[in-house]
Amino acid sequence: MDSVYLDLAIGLVLAFLLFSMLVSGVNEGLVRLLGIRSKFLWAYLRDTLDGPDGKKSWIPSSVAEVFARLPFGGKDARPSFSPLPAPVESAATTWSGRLYERLREIDHRKDGKTSIASIPPARFAVAMMEIVTGEGGVAPMLANLKDAHSPLYGPLQGIWDTARGDLDAFRKGVEEWFDGEMQRLTMLYRRYVRWVIAALGLVLTLLFSMDSLEYGKAILTDNAIRAQVAAVADGGAQSLAGLRDRCPDHPADPYGCVTEVLSAPAFVNIVGNAPVSVRIPGDGSPSWSWNGGQWLHRLLTPGHWPGFLITFFALLFGAPFWWDIFRRLTGIRVRAGETKQ
């Protein structure tokens, strides 16, 4: 009996793990395709160095703005891509543009805009020191930042006062400050992107119409079928009737029936509830079929809604969580020398 419950737990966790990985994969694909990380970074840099565009911050104020502004809407704050090395004299008219001039040697084109999505704090500090040199020193740069009403003036002025004229201490202070800002930005990014993850989880739950309660019942049914198959193998003819009832295509062939039953386990059945399903026969090519009517009926049946809700909330925990649970249930160990990502 314990093995039955263990099979049930492993089956549910494995399903949640695979679906969570699918959600993460779709999200990562969208992030790379739309350059969301790069847009997020440069929107922050524009607001920090030049001030909010049109007196409006880049930070979305509602869930609706997350979907409207992160991938598609809003003005793209990324600088235009340039293959040229940093010029001796800056030609940029904005502070964020001057920063990009110091960084563009490591850039590559993406839709005509920069693809830089991460700036190491040490590299940012070096870029700022190069800008300091171009401005004629820290004091003149701070004066220009103040005249331009740049939000960067306050942090840099505080760092310069703390450094007491020591350029090396100033550079280290800028590096530490930017490192803290990047940590805060990462937390903010995850805060808003989790809404995108939730939306993808909901879409995939409804697309596959994955009812966790129904799936759990199917796993238990699989265990019962395996018990019937074992009885057939032991010569228990009384179990043939039950198997024949499950596959009417093989009324007189118990072995063909067993093959068909075992080739369609619970997980295969549950992912077959999408609008378009595929069937792989024993001989011949796979066949695709439209399953829209049955799929829509499942979505509109209140009896499936609790299972859909459980699946949706399970996907919110993410693939790392379910991988850890799966590893604990199966006894899989992380080999020495491997590190968690």
C-alpha positions in Angstrom: 0.0 0.0 0.0 2.9 2.4 0.7 4.2 1.9 -2.8 0.8 3.0 -4.2 1.0 6.3 -2.3 4.6 6.7 -3.3 3.7 6.2 -7.0 0.9 8.7 -6.6 3.2 11.3 -5.0 6.0 10.8 -7.6 3.6 10.9 -10.5 2.0 14.2 -9.3 5.4 15.8 -8.6 6.8 14.7 -11.9 3.9 16.2 -13.8 4.2 19.5 -11.9 8.0 19.5 -12.5 7.6 18.9 -16.3 4.9 21.5 -16.6 6.9 24.0 -14.5 9.9 23.5 -16.7 7.7 24.1 -19.7 6.4 27.4 -18.2 10.0 28.4 -17.4 11.1 27.5 -21.0 8.4 29.5 -22.6 9.1 32.5 -20.3 12.8 32.4 -21.1 12.1 32.2 -24.8 9.9 35.3 -24.6 12.5 37.1 -22.5 15.2 36.4 -25.0 13.1 37.1 -28.1 11.7 40.4 -26.8 14.9 41.5 -25.0 13.0 42.1 -21.8 16.1 42.0 -19.5 17.9 44.5 -21.6 14.9 46.8 -21.8 14.5 46.5 -18.0 18.1 47.4 -17.4 18.3 50.4 -19.7 15.0 51.8 -18.5 16.5 51.8 -15.0 19.7 53.3 -16.2 17.9 56.0 -18.1 15.8 57.0 -15.0 18.9 56.8 -12.7 21.2 58.8 -14.9 18.9 61.1 -16.9 15.7 61.2 -14.9 12.3 59.7 -15.8 11.3 60.3 -19.4 8.3 62.7 -19.4 8.4 62.8 -15.5 7.1 59.2 -15.4 9.1 56.4 -13.9 9.7 53.2 -15.9 8.5 51.1 -12.9 5.0 49.6 -13.7 2.5 50.7 -11.1 -0.1 47.9 -11.7 -0.3 44.3 -13.0 -1.8 45.6 -16.2 1.2 47.8 -16.9 3.5 44.8 -16.4 2.1 43.1 -19.5 1.7 46.4 -21.4 5.1 47.9 -20.8 7.6 45.1 -20.2 7.4 43.2 -23.4 5.7 45.6 -25.8 4.5 49.0 -24.7 6.4 52.1 -23.6 9.3 53.9 -25.2 12.3 51.6 -25.6 15.1 53.1 -23.5 17.9 51.1 -25.0 20.5 53.0 -26.9 21.0 52.4 -30.6 23.6 49.7 -31.3 27.0 50.9 -32.5 29.9 48.7 -33.6 32.5 51.5 -33.1 34.8 51.6 -30.1 34.4 54.3 -27.4 35.3 57.7 -28.8 37.9 60.0 -27.2 35.4 62.8 -26.9 31.8 61.9 -26.1 29.2 62.8 -28.7 26.3 61.6 -26.6 23.7 64.1 -25.3 22.6 62.0 -22.3 24.4 60.5 -19.4 23.0 57.1 -20.2 24.4 57.6 -23.8 27.8 58.4 -22.4 27.7 55.2 -20.3 26.8 53.2 -23.3 29.8 54.6 -25.2 32.0 53.1 -22.5 30.3 49.7 -22.8 29.5 49.2 -26.4 32.7 47.3 -27.2 31.1 44.2 -25.6 27.8 44.7 -27.4 26.1 43.0 -30.4 23.2 44.1 -32.5 19.6 43.1 -31.6 16.9 44.8 -33.6 19.1 47.9 -34.0 19.3 48.3 -30.2 21.9 47.3 -27.6 21.6 43.8 -26.3 23.5 44.5 -23.1 21.3 43.0 -20.3 23.9 42.8 -17.5 26.7 45.2 -16.4 29.2 43.9 -13.8 29.6 46.5 -11.0 33.4 46.7 -11.6 32.8 47.4 -15.3 30.3 50.1 -14.4 32.7 51.7 -12.0 35.5 51.8 -14.6 33.1 53.3 -17.1 32.2 56.0 -14.6 35.9 56.8 -14.1 36.3 57.1 -17.8 33.5 59.6 -17.9 35.1 61.4 -14.9 38.3 61.7 -17.0 36.3 63.1 -20.0 34.6 65.6 -17.7 37.8 66.9 -16.3 37.5 65.4 -12.8 34.9 64.3 -10.2 34.0 67.8 -9.1 33.2 69.1 -12.6 31.2 65.9 -13.4 29.1 66.3 -10.2 28.5 69.9 -11.1 27.2 68.9 -14.5 25.0 66.1 -13.0 23.5 68.7 -10.6 22.9 71.2 -13.4 21.2 68.4 -15.5 19.0 67.4 -12.4 20.3 63.9 -12.7 19.2 61.5 -10.0 22.7 60.1 -10.1 24.1 63.3 -8.5 22.9 62.5 -5.0 24.5 59.0 -4.7 27.8 60.0 -6.4 28.1 63.2 -4.3 27.7 61.1 -1.1 30.3 58.6 -2.3 32.7 61.5 -3.2 32.3 63.1 0.2 33.0 59.7 1.9 36.0 59.1 -0.3 37.5 62.6 0.7 39.2 63.1 -2.6 40.6 59.6 -3.0 39.8 58.4 -6.6 40.4 54.8 -5.8 38.0 54.9 -2.8 35.5 56.7 -5.1 35.7 54.0 -7.7 35.2 51.3 -5.1 32.3 53.2 -3.6 30.7 53.5 -7.0 31.2 49.8 -7.6 29.6 48.9 -4.2 26.7 51.2 -4.8 26.0 49.9 -8.3 26.2 46.3 -7.0 23.5 47.1 -4.4 21.4 48.7 -7.1 21.7 45.6 -9.4 20.6 43.4 -6.5 17.6 45.6 -5.9 16.9 45.7 -9.7 17.0 41.9 -9.8 14.5 41.6 -7.0 12.2 44.2 -8.7 12.5 42.3 -12.0 11.5 39.0 -10.4 8.7 40.7 -8.6 7.1 41.8 -11.9 8.0 38.9 -14.0 6.3 36.5 -11.6 3.0 37.9 -12.9 4.1 36.8 -16.4 5.0 33.4 -15.0 1.5 33.2 -13.3 -0.2 34.1 -16.6 1.9 31.4 -18.5 1.0 28.8 -15.9 -2.7 29.6 -16.2 -2.5 29.5 -20.0 -0.7 26.1 -20.0 -3.1 24.7 -17.4 -6.1 25.5 -19.5 -4.4 24.6 -22.8 -3.7 21.1 -21.5 -6.8 21.1 -19.3 -4.7 19.4 -16.7 -6.9 18.3 -13.8 -4.6 17.3 -11.0 -7.4 15.4 -9.2 -8.3 13.5 -12.3 -4.6 12.8 -12.9 -4.1 11.4 -9.4 -7.1 9.1 -9.9 -5.5 7.9 -13.2 -2.3 7.1 -11.5 -4.1 4.9 -9.0 -6.0 3.3 -11.9 -2.6 2.5 -13.5 -1.5 0.7 -10.4 -4.7 -1.4 -10.4 -4.1 -2.2 -14.1 -0.6 -3.3 -13.4 -2.0 -5.6 -10.7 -4.4 -7.1 -13.3 -1.5 -7.6 -15.7 0.5 -9.4 -13.0 -2.5 -11.6 -12.4 -2.7 -12.4 -16.1 1.0 -13.3 -16.1 0.4 -15.6 -13.2 -2.4 -17.3 -15.1 -5.3 -15.5 -13.4 -7.9 -15.7 -16.2 -10.4 -13.8 -14.0 -8.6 -10.6 -14.8 -9.0 -10.8 -18.6 -12.5 -9.5 -18.5 -11.4 -6.3 -16.8 -8.6 -5.7 -19.3 -10.9 -6.4 -22.3 -13.3 -3.8 -21.1 -10.6 -1.2 -21.1 -9.6 -1.8 -24.7 -12.5 -3.0 -26.9 -10.2 -2.9 -30.0 -8.7 -6.2 -28.8 -11.6 -8.2 -27.6 -10.0 -11.6 -28.2 -6.3 -10.7 -27.7 -5.4 -10.1 -24.1 -1.7 -9.6 -25.0 -2.6 -6.8 -27.5 -4.9 -5.4 -24.8 -2.1 -5.3 -22.2 0.3 -3.7 -24.8 -2.3 -0.9 -25.5 -3.0 -0.3 -21.8 0.6 -0.1 -20.7 1.6 2.1 -23.7 -0.9 4.8 -22.6 0.0 5.6 -19.0 -1.7 8.3 -16.9 0.7 11.1 -18.0 0.2 10.3 -21.7 -3.5 10.5 -21.3 -3.5 13.8 -19.4 -1.4 15.6 -21.9 -3.7 14.3 -24.6 -6.5 16.6 -23.5 -5.1 19.6 -25.4 -7.2 21.0 -28.4 -4.9 19.1 -30.8 -3.8 15.6 -29.8 -1.5 13.1 -31.3 -1.9 9.3 -31.4 1.0 7.0 -32.1 -0.2 3.6 -33.2 1.8 0.3 -33.0 2.3 0.4 -36.8 2.1 3.4 -39.1 2.8 7.1 -38.7 1.5 9.3 -35.8 -1.9 10.8 -36.5 -3.0 14.2 -35.4 -6.6 15.0 -34.5 -8.7 18.0 -33.5 -9.9 17.7 -29.9 -11.4 21.1 -29.5 -14.9 20.1 -28.6 -13.9 17.7 -25.8 -11.3 20.2 -24.6 -13.9 23.0 -24.4 -16.3 20.7 -22.6 -13.7 20.0 -20.0 -13.0 23.7 -19.4 -16.7 24.4 -19.0 -17.3 21.4 -16.6 -17.3 22.7 -13.0 -16.1 19.3 -11.8 -12.7 19.9 -13.4 -12.2 23.4 -11.9 -10.8 22.3 -8.5 -8.2 20.2 -10.3 -7.3 23.1 -12.7 -6.9 25.3 -9.6 -4.6 22.9 -7.9 -2.4 22.6 -11.0 -2.2 26.4 -11.4 -1.1 27.0 -7.8 1.4 24.1 -8.1 3.0 25.7 -11.1 3.5 28.9 -9.2 6.1 27.2 -7.0 8.4 26.8 -10.0 10.6 24.0 -11.4 13.4 24.2 -8.8 10.9 23.5 -6.0 9.4 20.5 -7.6 12.8 19.2 -8.7 13.9 19.3 -5.0 10.7 17.4 -4.0 11.2 14.9 -6.8 14.8 14.4 -5.7 13.8 13.7 -2.1 11.1 11.3 -3.1 13.3 9.3 -5.5 16.5 9.5 -3.4 18.4 11.1 -6.3 21.6 12.7 -4.8 23.6 15.6 -6.1 27.1 14.4 -6.9 30.1 15.8 -5.2 31.5 18.7 -7.0 28.1 19.8 -8.5 26.7 23.0 -7.4 23.1 24.2 -7.5 22.3 26.9 -10.0 
